Amino acid sequence: MNFHKMKANLFQSLILPFTITTFCILIAIPSCFSADDYRYSTCRTMYSCGVIGDIDYPFWGDDRSPYCGREGFQLDCQDNQFPTLRSGFKGFNVSRINRKLQLMTIFRNVLFPSSCSQLFRERIAFNETLFSYGQEVRNLSLFYDCSGNLSQSDENKFTCHVEGNEERTGFYTFEGRDLLRNLSNNCSKVIRVPIVFDDLNENRLVAGQLGEAINEDVDMKYNADNESCSACIDSEGVCGSNPSNSDPFLCFCRDRPHDQTCPGIYI
């Protein structure tokens, strides 16, 4: 074997493993050397809404893109004010959001006593797959514009104002009470207000102190694929959604969105 042929064989024996190794390294290198996915970059930064800061998934609103949150969690934000949820909580503001416990705290934006029209404009009709009350929270039913003989309900009366100083009488009771069925047949207007039903508020209601009971803050649990979001965060992803999908949860990763978690740890 001549010298040139030996040299060529040696070169091939050296260059082939080097080429294979280089090819494997290029395949294995993560996408961190390319630009991060825009949804990952956009949603990884928390935002502020009114006086509440450090808000992230599932809430969104204002300049926060819908895919950073979840349908049903849009917040209306105003400077130096508490935000409101766009749907399901008419007449209530959000005062706190606890990301760790998935809790939000709501309160009435017009305190009682108020006008009859303001009081009965409130409406809570939330999506029960997304929100739920705590164990101590119960619905208090307020009835108004009643007819017939309801004198037996004197201990459950309240008053609200109509057009200035004129007062109208209403009644309140908890769901499941016998009084509720009677009022439902004789009153044309009703709202259901969540209250914390503890010993303090029970004593207030017995004493006729309706305002003190219904003006208190109420905690609500929210559910937006909480377990999936925790797994996504553990994989160094950012929780988000695809609003046009029936199963909307997505985990935004540096390379692209994934269904549940990011595929690997990025360097």
PLY file of the C-alpha trace (Angstrom):
ply
format ascii 1.0
element vertex 267
property float x
property float y
property float z
element edge 266
property int vertex1
property int vertex2
end_header
0.00 0.00 0.00
1.48 3.31 -1.07
1.83 6.27 1.21
-0.95 8.36 -0.37
-3.51 5.58 -0.05
-2.58 5.03 3.59
-2.96 8.75 4.24
-6.39 8.82 2.60
-7.58 5.84 4.64
-6.34 7.46 7.84
-8.15 10.69 6.99
-11.39 8.83 6.36
-11.07 6.89 9.61
-10.67 10.17 11.49
-13.20 12.34 9.70
-16.10 9.84 9.72
-16.50 9.62 13.53
-16.05 13.38 13.75
-18.80 13.94 11.18
-21.19 11.55 12.96
-20.46 13.10 16.35
-20.98 16.62 15.01
-24.26 15.62 13.38
-25.56 14.08 16.62
-24.59 17.14 18.62
-26.40 19.42 16.20
-29.53 17.32 16.47
-29.35 17.22 20.25
-28.80 20.94 20.73
-32.07 22.45 22.03
-33.76 25.34 20.38
-32.48 27.82 22.97
-30.07 29.15 20.37
-33.04 30.26 18.27
-35.59 32.87 19.25
-38.04 31.85 21.99
-41.64 31.19 20.96
-43.53 34.52 21.13
-46.28 33.09 23.37
-43.70 31.86 25.85
-42.03 35.27 25.88
-45.31 37.19 26.13
-46.98 35.15 28.87
-44.01 34.48 31.15
-44.21 38.05 32.49
-46.86 38.70 35.13
-49.06 41.76 34.79
-51.03 44.22 36.87
-54.75 44.97 36.67
-55.88 48.03 38.57
-54.48 47.85 42.09
-53.67 44.11 41.92
-50.23 43.04 40.73
-48.41 39.76 39.96
-51.31 38.28 38.00
-50.84 35.44 35.55
-52.71 32.41 34.18
-55.67 31.89 34.06
-56.47 35.62 34.26
-56.07 38.03 31.36
-57.44 41.35 30.14
-56.47 44.83 28.98
-53.17 44.42 27.09
-52.78 40.83 28.27
-53.41 38.45 25.36
-56.28 35.94 25.65
-53.93 32.99 25.05
-52.06 33.93 28.25
-55.23 33.18 30.23
-58.40 31.18 29.97
-61.93 31.85 28.77
-64.07 32.95 31.68
-61.22 34.73 33.48
-61.09 38.06 31.64
-60.55 41.01 33.97
-61.65 44.59 33.34
-58.85 46.82 34.59
-59.07 50.48 35.61
-56.34 52.66 37.09
-56.19 52.67 40.88
-59.31 50.53 41.19
-60.07 46.90 41.94
-60.67 44.85 38.77
-63.91 43.14 37.85
-64.47 39.83 36.14
-66.04 40.32 32.74
-68.62 37.53 33.08
-70.59 35.92 35.89
-69.98 38.43 38.71
-71.99 41.55 37.93
-71.74 44.04 40.78
-68.63 42.49 42.37
-64.94 43.41 42.34
-61.85 41.26 42.84
-59.70 42.34 45.80
-57.14 39.51 45.96
-55.82 36.63 43.87
-53.89 33.84 45.58
-52.01 31.93 42.90
-50.70 29.27 45.27
-54.13 28.30 46.63
-56.08 29.15 43.44
-58.34 31.50 45.38
-59.80 34.86 44.47
-61.58 37.20 46.85
-64.63 39.16 45.70
-66.60 41.96 47.30
-69.64 44.06 46.46
-68.78 47.28 44.59
-71.82 49.07 46.05
-72.15 48.50 49.78
-75.51 47.85 51.41
-77.68 49.74 52.26
-78.08 50.94 48.70
-80.95 51.78 46.40
-83.29 48.96 45.44
-82.31 49.32 41.79
-78.58 49.05 42.58
-79.08 46.10 44.88
-81.15 44.08 42.46
-78.90 44.89 39.53
-76.27 42.57 41.00
-76.07 39.11 39.60
-73.79 36.14 40.21
-74.20 33.40 37.62
-70.74 31.93 37.28
-69.58 28.81 35.46
-69.58 26.13 38.16
-66.85 24.16 36.38
-64.51 27.14 36.77
-65.54 28.59 40.15
-66.86 27.26 43.43
-67.62 28.62 46.89
-65.67 27.68 49.98
-67.20 25.37 52.57
-68.44 28.24 54.77
-70.02 30.22 51.93
-73.75 29.96 51.29
-76.23 31.81 49.13
-78.52 34.28 50.87
-81.69 34.97 48.87
-83.02 38.55 48.91
-86.63 39.08 47.80
-88.24 42.36 46.82
-91.47 43.71 45.30
-93.59 41.28 47.29
-97.37 41.02 47.63
-99.71 39.19 49.95
-99.56 38.66 53.69
-95.93 38.12 54.69
-96.18 39.43 58.24
-94.84 36.13 59.55
-91.46 37.11 58.04
-90.85 40.16 60.23
-87.54 38.82 61.55
-86.12 38.60 58.01
-87.03 42.07 56.72
-84.77 44.65 55.13
-85.40 48.02 53.49
-83.93 49.72 50.44
-84.60 53.13 48.92
-86.57 53.96 45.79
-86.32 57.40 44.17
-84.90 59.34 47.06
-86.29 58.81 50.55
-89.07 56.35 49.76
-88.38 52.96 51.34
-89.43 49.53 50.18
-89.40 46.36 52.26
-87.80 43.11 51.23
-87.02 39.79 52.87
-84.00 37.52 53.09
-83.55 33.83 53.82
-81.21 30.94 53.09
-81.93 28.37 50.44
-83.75 25.34 51.81
-85.80 27.26 54.37
-89.61 27.05 54.37
-89.75 30.83 54.06
-88.01 30.61 50.69
-90.89 28.74 49.04
-93.41 31.25 50.39
-91.43 34.26 49.19
-90.80 32.73 45.77
-94.56 32.65 45.17
-95.19 36.22 46.36
-92.16 38.29 45.28
-91.32 39.27 41.72
-87.63 40.07 42.19
-84.90 37.97 43.79
-81.12 37.92 43.90
-78.76 35.47 45.56
-75.79 36.91 47.39
-72.89 34.79 48.68
-71.96 35.31 52.32
-69.64 33.61 54.79
-72.06 31.70 57.01
-70.17 31.65 60.29
-71.38 32.32 63.84
-70.72 36.05 63.49
-72.81 36.48 60.36
-75.54 34.18 61.62
-75.90 36.40 64.68
-75.91 39.48 62.46
-78.75 38.12 60.34
-80.78 37.17 63.38
-80.28 40.72 64.66
-81.36 42.20 61.34
-77.85 43.43 60.45
-78.04 42.41 56.80
-75.52 44.98 55.56
-72.74 43.83 57.88
-73.19 40.26 56.64
-73.40 40.78 52.87
-70.74 43.49 52.64
-67.96 41.09 53.73
-65.39 39.68 51.30
-65.97 36.14 50.02
-63.29 33.68 48.88
-63.89 31.60 45.78
-61.88 28.70 44.43
-61.05 28.79 40.75
-60.21 25.83 38.56
-58.39 26.15 35.26
-56.49 22.86 34.85
-54.58 23.66 38.03
-52.71 20.33 38.09
-51.71 20.62 34.44
-50.49 24.15 35.05
-48.35 23.03 37.99
-46.77 20.30 35.88
-46.13 22.80 33.08
-44.39 25.21 35.45
-42.27 22.36 36.89
-41.03 21.65 33.36
-40.02 25.34 33.00
-43.00 26.14 30.82
-45.62 28.88 31.00
-49.34 28.10 31.32
-51.65 29.31 28.58
-54.46 28.24 26.31
-55.78 27.86 22.81
-59.12 29.72 22.94
-60.38 28.01 19.78
-59.85 24.48 21.11
-62.38 22.47 23.11
-59.51 21.28 25.34
-57.79 24.64 25.60
-54.89 24.15 28.02
-51.42 24.57 26.54
-47.96 24.64 28.03
-45.93 27.34 26.28
-42.30 26.29 25.98
-39.29 28.01 24.50
-39.51 25.99 21.29
-43.31 25.87 20.81
-46.55 25.09 22.68
-47.03 21.57 24.04
-50.13 19.83 25.39
-48.95 19.32 28.98
-45.26 19.86 29.72
-42.06 21.00 28.02
-40.02 18.15 26.56
-36.72 18.82 28.36
-34.65 21.18 30.45
-33.19 24.01 28.40
-29.64 25.27 28.79
0 1
1 2
2 3
3 4
4 5
5 6
6 7
7 8
8 9
9 10
10 11
11 12
12 13
13 14
14 15
15 16
16 17
17 18
18 19
19 20
20 21
21 22
22 23
23 24
24 25
25 26
26 27
27 28
28 29
29 30
30 31
31 32
32 33
33 34
34 35
35 36
36 37
37 38
38 39
39 40
40 41
41 42
42 43
43 44
44 45
45 46
46 47
47 48
48 49
49 50
50 51
51 52
52 53
53 54
54 55
55 56
56 57
57 58
58 59
59 60
60 61
61 62
62 63
63 64
64 65
65 66
66 67
67 68
68 69
69 70
70 71
71 72
72 73
73 74
74 75
75 76
76 77
77 78
78 79
79 80
80 81
81 82
82 83
83 84
84 85
85 86
86 87
87 88
88 89
89 90
90 91
91 92
92 93
93 94
94 95
95 96
96 97
97 98
98 99
99 100
100 101
101 102
102 103
103 104
104 105
105 106
106 107
107 108
108 109
109 110
110 111
111 112
112 113
113 114
114 115
115 116
116 117
117 118
118 119
119 120
120 121
121 122
122 123
123 124
124 125
125 126
126 127
127 128
128 129
129 130
130 131
131 132
132 133
133 134
134 135
135 136
136 137
137 138
138 139
139 140
140 141
141 142
142 143
143 144
144 145
145 146
146 147
147 148
148 149
149 150
150 151
151 152
152 153
153 154
154 155
155 156
156 157
157 158
158 159
159 160
160 161
161 162
162 163
163 164
164 165
165 166
166 167
167 168
168 169
169 170
170 171
171 172
172 173
173 174
174 175
175 176
176 177
177 178
178 179
179 180
180 181
181 182
182 183
183 184
184 185
185 186
186 187
187 188
188 189
189 190
190 191
191 192
192 193
193 194
194 195
195 196
196 197
197 198
198 199
199 200
200 201
201 202
202 203
203 204
204 205
205 206
206 207
207 208
208 209
209 210
210 211
211 212
212 213
213 214
214 215
215 216
216 217
217 218
218 219
219 220
220 221
221 222
222 223
223 224
224 225
225 226
226 227
227 228
228 229
229 230
230 231
231 232
232 233
233 234
234 235
235 236
236 237
237 238
238 239
239 240
240 241
241 242
242 243
243 244
244 245
245 246
246 247
247 248
248 249
249 250
250 251
251 252
252 253
253 254
254 255
255 256
256 257
257 258
258 259
259 260
260 261
261 262
262 263
263 264
264 265
265 266
